[in-house]
Amino acid sequence: MAKGLFKIGDEVEIPATVRRRVTEDRVSVSIPTYNQPHSIIETAKVTKGQPIELVGDVTRAMGTRSPSISECL
C-alpha cells in the first residue's frame, strides 16, 4: 500500500493479523497502526496468527494526514 494522501473513494489495503475467532462469523484482528483489537466479519477458515489484508474504500479523509482504519472500513 502506498503511503501518503488518500482521496475519498480510493481503495486501500491494511495489513492485519488474526487474533482469535469471536463468533462463528467474526474474528478479532490486530492492526499494527490501530493499537486496539478490531473485530471483522470473516466466514472463511482462518487461524490464529494468520496475516490478512483488510480492503476497503476511503470514506472520509481529514486534513493532510493518512486516514485511520475506522475512516477506511
Secondary structure in CASP SS format (residue, H / E / C, confidence):
PFRMAT SS
TARGET T0000
AUTHOR 0000-0000-0000
METHOD secondary structure of the structure
MODEL  1
M C 1.00
A C 1.00
K C 1.00
G C 1.00
L C 1.00
F C 1.00
K C 1.00
I C 1.00
G C 1.00
D C 1.00
E E 1.00
V E 1.00
E E 1.00
I E 1.00
P E 1.00
A E 1.00
T E 1.00
V E 1.00
R E 1.00
R E 1.00
R E 1.00
V E 1.00
T E 1.00
E C 1.00
D C 1.00
R E 1.00
V E 1.00
S E 1.00
V E 1.00
S E 1.00
I C 1.00
P C 1.00
T C 1.00
Y C 1.00
N C 1.00
Q C 1.00
P E 1.00
H E 1.00
S E 1.00
I E 1.00
I E 1.00
E C 1.00
T C 1.00
A C 1.00
K C 1.00
V C 1.00
T C 1.00
K C 1.00
G C 1.00
Q C 1.00
P E 1.00
I E 1.00
E E 1.00
L E 1.00
V E 1.00
G E 1.00
D E 1.00
V C 1.00
T C 1.00
R C 1.00
A C 1.00
M C 1.00
G C 1.00
T C 1.00
R C 1.00
S C 1.00
P C 1.00
S C 1.00
I H 1.00
S H 1.00
E H 1.00
C H 1.00
L C 1.00
END
